[in-house]
Amino acid sequence: MQVGVGAVGGRIVVAAALAAVLGGCAESADGGGEKSASASASAKGAAAGGTGAKGAAAARGGTVGAAGSACELPVTFDIAQHWKAKSIDADKELAESSKGEDGDLSGALADAFLRQGPVTAACEIDAKPAGNIGFLRVWRGKGGDTDAGGVLRAFVAAEDNVSKARYHSFKTGGGVSAVEVEYLYTSKLLDETKKESAFAVSTPEGPVVLHLGGMDTQEHEEMRPAYDLAKQTLRVG
């Protein structure tokens, strides 16, 4: 399920219910001023904290994954300057959503947001402070699953209206074997198609998927240097 805005901490049900219909419009309205900042940041390149030419990593703003960081994960990687990381406690969010007035519906919507195929949301890194509308999200799978490529394919298959998926293998800057995919997602409600990217690695604690979406393809490309920074710096442990 596509969700274009952050929705942890009690906002899951609202975001999950409305994002498909209002996501593009709401983000455009909310990000009217942000969009100008995005264009300015793009002109400044990677040093602006997340925008710049494709293939050039963004300026480093911190690291997530290690104990004591914003998101404790089986991997560590650098995040772009100004981007803000926030941990997602999926079990807690699901439990709280199921206790709402509309119980089953809220729980189903939360589940659709927090789980995609074989993985569960664990961390979202917000680009808005850097002037873009979108997130780099981290998803975790169960321990024992060592097929990163299979997990990634299942992740993409669980996202409706996907086309032109192209997979390839590579090694992260930390020497970790990974599988990457680039594909197109089409929103039938908004009648729009946009580019998305993701890559997966295997760890002793289970597979990890990093996914980059964005409001549209332009936002995706502007945020790509932050995604490339994660690729270049990711290590296990």
C-alpha positions, 0 to 999 in steps of 0.5 A: 500500500502506498503512503506518501506521508509519515504516519507513525505515532497515532497518525497511521489510520488517518494517513493510511485511509487518506494518502492514496486519495489525498497524498499527492495533493496534500503534499503539494499543498503542504510542500508549496514553500518546501518545493522552492527550497527543494529546487534551491537545494538541487542547484546547490548539489549534494552539499545541500543535504540530499539533492544533486546529480544522480550517482553523487552521494549526499553530504553526511548528516549522521548515522543510524542503525547502531545502539543508541541511534535514532533507529537501532537496526541490524545494519548501519549507514549514513543519512543525508544532512538535515534528514530526520530519522525516526524509529517505528515500533510496528508491534506497538502501533498495530496494538494501539490501532486495533484498540480504536473505535473502529478496531478491525478497520484501523488494525487492517489499515495499520497493517497495510502501512506497517507491513509489505510482503515479508518485511515490517517497517522499522524506521523512516528517514524524513527528507522534508527538513532538507527541502524534499517531500518523501522518505527513505524507509527501512523494513525488516524481515524475520531471522533465518531468511538469507535470500535478499533477492527473494525478499526484495521481489516479494516486497515489490510484488506486494505493492500493487500497480508496479511495472518495469521492475529491473533487478541487479546485484551489487556490493555496498560500500561496506562490502555487503552483497545486495540486490537492488530494484528500480520500478514504476508505481502507478496510482490509479486514483491519481492517474500518476506514475512515479519511479521508486527504488529499493535494495535488500541485504541479508543479515544474521538477524534477518533481511533488511530492505531500504526503500526510496519513494517520493511524491513524484519522479522529480522528488525521487531523483532529487532525493536519490543522493541520500539513497546512494549515500546509504548504499555507499556506507551500509555495513552489517552490525 
